Amino acid sequence: MASGGSSSGGFAADERGPAATVDSLGLQMSTSEGEEKTSKSSSSRLSGLLWHGGSAYDAWFSCASNQVAQVLLTLPYSFSQLGMASGIVFQLFYGLLGSWTAYLISILYLEYRTRKERDKVDFRNHVIQWFEVLDGLLGRHWRNLGLAFNCTFLLFGSVIQLIGCASNIYYINDRLDKRTWTYIFGACCATTVFIPSFHNYRIWSFLGLVMTTYTAWYIAVASLIHGQVEGVAHSGPTSIVLYFTGATNILYTFGGHAVTVEIMHAMWRPKKFKAIYLLATLYVLTLTLPSASAAYWAFGDALLTHSNALALLPRTPWRDSAVVLMLIHQFITFGFACTPLYFVWEKLIGLHGCSSLCKRAAARLPVVVPIWFLAIIFPFFGPINSAVGSLLVSFTVYIIPAMAHMVTFRSPQSRENAVEQPPRFAGGWTGAYVINSFVVAWVLVVGFGFGGWASITNFVRQVNTFGLFAKCYQCPPRPDAASLLSPPTIAPVPSMPPALFNATAGIFAAPVPAPAPSPPHFILGHHHRHRHHRHGL
């Protein structure tokens, strides 16, 4: 099914996966043959445990891990823009909306694959992707539309992960600026070219979810223990621009199902995917709601200038652990976002069916270069999430799936012969059309319209404030290194007029009960000024 890994191509594949093999001929084996087969079986079981994942549990881990990712750190920032009540409501609302459209994508995938397999098409060495589903069901114009939006979204999704890596590591080691860290992590993330497909993310998706779970609860508990900062204010929403910017960031949060088709294709039984995304969303809400609410309660409006919530928490071993775990998880999520792009590139150059892992890895490297470059141009951690959410996610995973579902099953015959009927709780076909129409209208007007206007306005402000290729976005000011290294210079007293001399001494010297002679008083004042400059006060 997924190229580059051992997988089965049909819906009726053995649930036990590729490690489960049976000696169907029932032949008598010699002792040496039995030992050899036992050794191979043990190796196969270990490989299956860590590498070959295709169960419903693997799909759940992949969906949940890919959904929360680095956006966990920007949700408190969104709460400061939206306010507490709106932040909670939008999370619940977009979580439900995202689960519905993920369900639509899964239904369209099953419809496409069933039709193709009736025509004896073999997918054992080919990974089905979203644009191919649109092509098979609706034609090349839909294919081109889906391909353009999906690839652009995944491209910038990878960019965001790279920016997040640089933003996080800076809070552990600020000896290098964020742009330099982006160079370093760009090279590290390029190693994802060696992961063949989503079929091989079993251990990574499991570890990724464990890491984000720790980070989310660390932010929640640490914020509550820290308590509210002095003079904390919760004035959000303060402007319509910030309000819709925060809303589109949450739209982006629950729009992680751009890789739904690839995750389904990696399953041994894709029909089991139906409610997996909804269950993953419910778990993600147990992470995002407590962490964002607690951080906003503790820091309030200070989050408006700190899009990464970790920036406001005191440095402790617990916080450093959260940073390191998020770095590893962002590496994993970078692979999640990039792997579909690797597939598209392989199909374009004719290497998708190649059995050589090294040859495919080398061919994938050109995909990483533009991602690396864009992360250096637009290092705006937080605002870029909103821009991507409004302009790309809105169409990729909300509008296009809803419209494609309506058009695919517009005729009575197609609805009658559909592989999957709409759930009864949704009201059957009529209810499905009503929900789809609402999704298209809401996301088009609120997500793309108002959200696009607000997020682009905010994004342009970041460009005007920090500039493109910003060396260290939202970094705290650092003292001038030259002034720290140079010794204090003391001007000779006779060269300074008495009036100016007294004024200078009065500014920098601490008041004393009795007057002191002028030269020592001046020296004390100059030394005090230098000491304050050294500590950045």
Long-range contacts (C-beta under 8 A, 24 or more apart in sequence): 1-54, 1-123, 1-124, 1-127, 1-199, 1-265, 1-266, 2-127, 2-196, 2-197, 2-198, 2-199, 2-200, 2-262, 2-265, 2-266, 3-125, 3-126, 3-127, 3-196, 3-197, 3-343, 3-346, 3-352, 3-353, 4-196, 4-197, 4-200, 4-355, 4-357, 4-360, 5-51, 5-52, 5-196, 5-197, 5-199, 5-200, 6-52, 7-52, 7-54, 7-124, 7-199, 7-266, 7-268, 8-124, 8-268, 9-122, 9-123, 9-124, 10-117, 11-113, 11-114, 11-117, 11-269, 11-270, 11-271, 12-269, 13-54, 13-268, 13-269, 14-268, 15-55, 15-268, 15-269, 17-48, 17-52, 17-54, 17-55, 17-268, 18-44, 18-48, 18-52, 18-54, 19-44, 19-45, 19-47, 19-48, 19-52, 49-202, 50-202, 50-203, 51-200, 51-202, 51-203, 52-199, 52-200, 52-202, 53-199, 53-200, 53-201, 53-202, 53-203, 53-205, 53-266, 54-199, 54-266, 54-267, 54-268, 55-267, 55-268, 56-267, 56-269, 56-272, 56-273, 56-276, 58-201, 58-202, 58-205, 58-266, 58-267, 59-263, 59-264, 59-266, 59-267, 59-272, 59-273, 59-276, 60-276, 60-279, 60-280, 61-202, 61-205, 61-206, 61-208, 61-209, 62-198, 62-201, 62-205, 62-263, 62-266, 62-336, 63-102, 63-256, 63-257, 63-260, 63-263, 63-276, 63-277, 63-280, 64-209, 64-280, 64-283, 64-284, 65-204, 65-205, 65-206, 65-208, 65-209, 65-212, 65-329, 65-332, 65-333, 65-336, 66-205, 66-208, 66-256, 66-259, 66-333, 66-336, 66-337, 67-253, 67-254, 67-256, 67-257, 67-280, 67-281, 67-284, 68-209, 68-212, 68-216, 68-253, 68-256, 68-284, 68-287, 68-288, 69-161, 69-164, 69-212, 69-256, 69-329, 69-330, 69-333, 70-160, 70-161, 70-164, 70-168, 70-326, 70-329, 70-330, 70-333, 71-249, 71-252, 71-253, 71-385, 72-212, 72-215, 72-216, 72-219, 72-287, 72-288, 72-291, 72-326, 73-164, 73-167, 73-168, 73-215, 73-219, 73-308, 73-309, 73-310, 73-326, 74-249, 74-307, 74-308, 74-309, 74-381, 74-382, 74-385, 75-249, 75-250, 75-253, 75-288, 75-291, 75-292, 75-309, 76-219, 76-291, 76-292, 76-295, 76-296, 76-299, 76-303, 76-309, 77-246, 77-249, 77-303, 77-304, 77-306, 77-307, 77-308, 77-309, 77-382, 78-245, 78-246, 78-247, 78-249, 78-250, 78-292, 79-236, 79-246, 79-292, 79-293, 79-295, 79-296, 79-303, 80-236, 80-246, 80-296, 80-299, 80-300, 80-301, 80-302, 80-303, 80-304, 81-236, 81-237, 81-242, 81-243, 81-245, 81-246, 81-304, 82-236, 82-237, 82-242, 82-243, 82-246, 82-247, 82-250, 83-234, 83-236, 83-237, 84-234, 84-293, 84-296, 84-297, 86-237, 86-243, 86-246, 86-247, 87-246, 87-250, 87-292, 87-293, 87-296, 88-289, 88-293, 90-246, 90-247, 90-250, 90-251, 91-250, 91-253, 91-254, 91-285, 91-288, 91-289, 91-292, 92-285, 94-250, 94-251, 94-253, 94-254, 94-255, 95-254, 95-281, 95-282, 95-284, 95-285, 96-281, 97-254, 97-398, 97-439, 97-442, 97-443, 98-254, 98-255, 98-256, 98-257, 98-277, 98-281, 98-397, 98-398, 99-254, 99-277, 99-278, 99-281, 100-435, 100-439, 101-257, 101-397, 101-398, 101-401, 101-402, 101-439, 102-257, 102-260, 102-277, 102-278, 102-397, 103-274, 103-275, 103-277, 103-278, 104-401, 104-402, 104-404, 104-405, 104-436, 105-130, 105-133, 105-257, 105-260, 105-261, 105-397, 105-401, 106-260, 106-264, 106-270, 106-273, 106-274, 106-277, 107-405, 107-418, 107-419, 107-420, 108-133, 108-134, 108-137, 108-401, 108-404, 108-405, 108-408, 109-133, 109-260, 109-261, 109-264, 109-265, 109-270, 110-270, 110-271, 110-419, 110-420, 111-137, 111-408, 111-418, 111-419, 111-420, 112-136, 112-137, 113-270, 114-419, 123-265, 125-352, 125-353, 126-352, 126-353, 127-197, 127-262, 127-265, 127-343, 127-352, 128-261, 128-262, 128-265, 129-261, 129-262, 129-340, 129-343, 129-344, 130-258, 130-260, 130-261, 131-344, 133-261, 134-400, 134-404, 137-404, 137-408, 138-404, 138-407, 138-408, 142-404, 145-400, 146-396, 146-400, 146-404, 147-344, 149-392, 149-395, 149-396, 149-400, 150-258, 150-340, 150-396, 151-340, 151-341, 151-344, 152-392, 153-258, 153-388, 153-392, 153-393, 153-396, 153-397, 154-258, 154-259, 154-337, 154-338, 154-340, 154-341, 155-341, 155-370, 155-371, 155-374, 156-374, 156-384, 156-388, 156-392, 157-258, 157-337, 157-388, 158-189, 158-334, 158-337, 158-338, 158-341, 158-371, 159-371, 159-374, 159-375, 159-378, 159-384, 160-381, 160-384, 160-385, 160-388, 161-189, 161-330, 161-331, 161-333, 161-334, 161-337, 162-186, 162-189, 162-330, 162-334, 162-371, 162-372, 162-375, 163-375, 163-378, 163-379, 163-380, 163-381, 163-384, 164-326, 164-330, 164-381, 165-189, 165-327, 165-330, 165-331, 165-334, 166-375, 166-379, 167-308, 167-379, 167-381, 167-473, 168-308, 168-310, 168-323, 168-326, 168-327, 168-330, 169-323, 169-327, 170-472, 170-475, 171-308, 171-310, 171-311, 171-315, 171-319, 171-323, 172-320, 172-323, 172-324, 174-475, 177-471, 177-472, 177-475, 178-379, 178-471, 178-472, 178-473, 178-475, 179-376, 179-379, 179-469, 179-470, 179-471, 179-472, 182-372, 182-375, 182-376, 182-379, 183-372, 183-376, 185-327, 185-331, 186-368, 186-371, 186-372, 186-375, 188-331, 189-331, 189-334, 189-335, 189-338, 189-368, 190-365, 190-368, 190-372, 192-331, 192-334, 192-335, 192-338, 192-339, 193-342, 193-360, 193-361, 193-362, 193-364, 193-365, 193-367, 193-368, 194-357, 194-361, 195-335, 195-339, 196-357, 196-360, 197-262, 197-266, 197-339, 197-343, 198-259, 198-262, 198-263, 198-265, 198-266, 198-336, 198-339, 199-266, 201-266, 201-332, 201-335, 201-336, 204-332, 204-335, 205-332, 207-328, 207-329, 207-332, 208-328, 208-329, 208-332, 208-333, 211-325, 211-326, 211-328, 211-329, 212-287, 212-325, 212-326, 212-329, 213-287, 214-321, 214-322, 214-325, 215-291, 215-322, 215-325, 215-326, 215-329, 216-287, 216-288, 216-290, 216-291, 217-287, 217-290, 217-291, 218-318, 218-319, 218-321, 218-322, 219-291, 219-294, 219-295, 219-309, 219-310, 219-313, 219-322, 220-290, 220-291, 220-293, 220-294, 220-295, 221-294, 222-313, 222-316, 222-318, 222-319, 223-291, 223-294, 223-295, 223-297, 223-298, 223-299, 223-313, 224-294, 224-297, 224-298, 226-298, 226-313, 226-314, 227-298, 228-297, 228-298, 228-299, 228-300, 229-298, 229-299, 229-300, 229-302, 232-298, 232-299, 232-300, 232-301, 232-302, 233-300, 233-301, 234-296, 234-297, 234-300, 234-301, 235-300, 235-301, 236-301, 236-304, 240-450, 240-454, 241-454, 241-457, 241-458, 242-304, 242-454, 242-458, 243-454, 244-446, 244-450, 244-451, 244-453, 244-454, 244-455, 245-383, 245-386, 245-451, 245-454, 245-455, 245-457, 245-458, 246-386, 247-446, 247-447, 247-451, 248-386, 248-387, 248-389, 248-390, 248-394, 248-447, 248-451, 248-452, 248-454, 248-455, 249-382, 249-385, 249-386, 249-389, 250-389, 251-389, 251-390, 251-393, 251-394, 251-398, 251-443, 251-447, 251-451, 252-385, 252-386, 252-388, 252-389, 252-393, 253-288, 253-389, 254-281, 254-284, 255-389, 255-393, 255-394, 255-396, 255-397, 255-398, 256-397, 257-397, 258-340, 258-393, 258-396, 258-397, 259-336, 259-337, 259-339, 259-340, 262-339, 262-340, 262-343, 274-420, 305-474, 306-474, 307-381, 307-382, 307-383, 307-474, 308-381, 308-382, 308-474, 311-474, 338-367, 338-368, 338-371, 341-367, 342-367, 376-469, 377-468, 377-469, 378-468, 379-470, 379-473, 380-459, 380-462, 380-463, 380-466, 380-470, 380-473, 381-473, 381-474, 383-455, 383-458, 383-459, 383-462, 384-459, 386-451, 386-454, 386-455, 386-458, 386-459, 387-455, 387-456, 387-458, 387-459, 389-447, 389-451, 389-455, 390-447, 390-448, 390-451, 390-452, 390-454, 390-455, 390-456, 391-448, 391-452, 391-455, 391-456, 393-447, 394-443, 394-444, 394-447, 394-448, 394-451, 394-452, 395-448, 398-439, 398-440, 398-443, 398-447, 399-439, 399-440, 399-443, 399-444, 399-448, 402-436, 402-437, 402-439, 402-440, 403-436, 403-440, 405-432, 405-436, 406-433, 406-436, 406-437, 477-536, 478-536, 479-533, 479-534, 479-535, 479-536, 483-533, 483-534, 484-533, 484-534, 488-526, 488-527, 488-530, 490-522, 490-523, 490-526, 493-518, 493-519, 493-522
